[in-house]
Structures are given as C-alpha cells and as structure tokens.
Amino acid sequence: MANIHSTAVIGNNVKMDDSIEIEKEVQVSDDCIFGKKVFIGKKSIIGNKVTLGDGCVIEKKSTVGNNCILSNNTVIEKKCMVGNNVKMGEHCVIEKKVKIEDDCIFGDKVVVEGGAVIGNVVKIGDDVVLEKDTVVLDGADIPTGIVLSAGHTFPDGTTSKAKYFKSKK
C-alpha cells in the first residue's frame, strides 16, 4: 500500500505504484505517472504531466516543472528547481540547490554538483559531471564524458575529459 502523508495534495489522474512514499505537504499536479519505489520529500512540488521512473528520489523542498520525464534511479536532492519540459536519463544525480531551466535534455549518469545553474535548451551527453557552482549557458551542448570544473561557465569555461569512474554496486 502506498505511503502518502495525509497533508499531501495529489492531483487528478495520477498513476502510482503501491511502493511509493510521499511525505508531508507535497503537491502533485494532474496527469502524473510514478514508477515503483518513488520517494518524494516534504514540501516538494511536482508539476503537471510529470513521469518519474522506478527508484526516483525527489528530496525535500524541490520543484519539478510541467511535462518532465525523470528516468529510473534519478535523484534530485533538496532545494532544487527543475524547469518545464526537462528530460533526464537513468542514474542522474542532481545535488542540492541546483537550478535547471526549461527544455533541457540530460543523458544517462549525469552528475550536477551543488549550486550549479543550467540555462534553457541545454543538451548534456552521457557520463557528464558538472562540478559545484558551474554555470551552463542557454543553448549549450555538452558532449559525452566531459567534466566541467567547479565555478566555471560552459561553453566559455575550461573542460576536461572525464576519467574512468567505477560504478558502485
């Protein structure tokens, strides 16, 4: 049976698995689809027509805009803002206090460290790391395997090829 706090507000036509957990004061808008073992932390806001894949985690006080698709095992840490029409691949991690504007597309295994700001219509390839406090300008296209150094701006800042990271099991 789903674990939904009594203060959570769930919109119309929301489809969810019984394994979901929704904490207090969460707002879920209409026409959303949530997979298995989804967690939504307190005071988060989920827009209209949002799809959260299996194992997605939305931590407290985060906002996910309308028409977003977050694929399996994606984590949005606390106090993040995800704009409208954002699509994220599997196993993405968006650390706390990140702002993502509208119409962005993320590949698989993208890590965005705390305090980063990603502009509108940004495309990010697979296995990309955006270190703490980076800024990605509107319309940027970040290729697969790039690491953007902390505090830099893309495409104006410096980048380096990602090193091999062992997956944690």
C-alpha positions, 0 to 999 in steps of 0.5 A: 500500500502506498505511503502518502502523508495525509497533508499531501495534495495529489492531483487528478489522474495520477498513476502510482505504484503501491511502493511509493512514499510521499511525505508531508505537504507535497503537491502533485499536479494532474496527469502524473505517472510514478514508477515503483519505489518513488520517494518524494520529500516534504514540501516538494512540488511536482508539476503537471504531466510529470513521469518519474521512473522506478527508484526516483528520489525527489528530496525535500523542498524541490520543484519539478516543472510541467511535462518532465520525464525523470528516468529510473534511479534519478535523484534530485536532492533538496532545494532544487528547481527543475524547469518545464519540459526537462528530460533526464536519463537513468542514474542522474544525480542532481545535488542540492540547490541546483537550478535547471531551466526549461527544455533541457535534455540530460543523458544517462549518469549525469552528475550536477554538483551543488549550486550549479545553474543550467540555462534553457535548451541545454543538451548534456551527453552521457557520463557528464559531471558538472562540478559545484557552482558551474554555470551552463549557458542557454543553448549549450551542448555538452558532449559525452564524458566531459567534466566541467570544473567547479565555478566555471561557465560552459561553453566559455569555461575550461573542460576536461575529459572525464576519467574512468569512474567505477560504478558502485554496486 
